[in-house]
Amino acid sequence: MTKTQCQQMIDTYFQAELDVLAGKQTTINGKTMTTEDLGEIRAGRLEWERRLSAYSRPQGGVKLARFG
């Protein structure tokens, strides 16, 4: 997954959350969701936000600091 694809998924889940809160049905990956699925929609958005934030974390090992 790229950062752009992660952001697209976040946007999709965010729009689904807005739609469901407005009383509409929405479909993600072929599954139709309603207000009963709001927790699942929010969990999906949080998962994609977590994946996107992983791109921002520094990669690599431990740094050595010198004191004195």
C-alpha positions, -999 to +999 in steps of 0.1 A: +000+000+000+011+035-007+005+066+014-020+077-013-039+045-012-041+046+026-054+081+025-080+071-001-092+043+022-094+068+051-114+091+029-137+062+019-143+052+055-148+088+066-174+094+039-191+061+049-192+073+085-208+106+074-233+088+052-244+064+079-247+093+105-270+110+080-292+079+078-280+066+045-267+032+036-232+029+022-212+001+006-175-007+012-159-037-005-193-050-015-208-049+020-238-026+026-235-008+059-261+010+080-261+026+114-256-008+131-222-010+114-210+024+126-185+008+150-171-013+122-168+017+099-149+037+126-127+007+134-118+004+097-110+042+095-088+039+126-069+009+111-062+029+080-051+059+100-027+037+119-013+023+087-008+058+073+009+070+105+034+041+101+048+059+071+056+089+092+075+069+119+113+069+115+126+036+101+158+020+113+176+010+144+186+025+176+207+057+176+238+060+198+242+092+218+274+105+232+275+123+265+304+142+280 
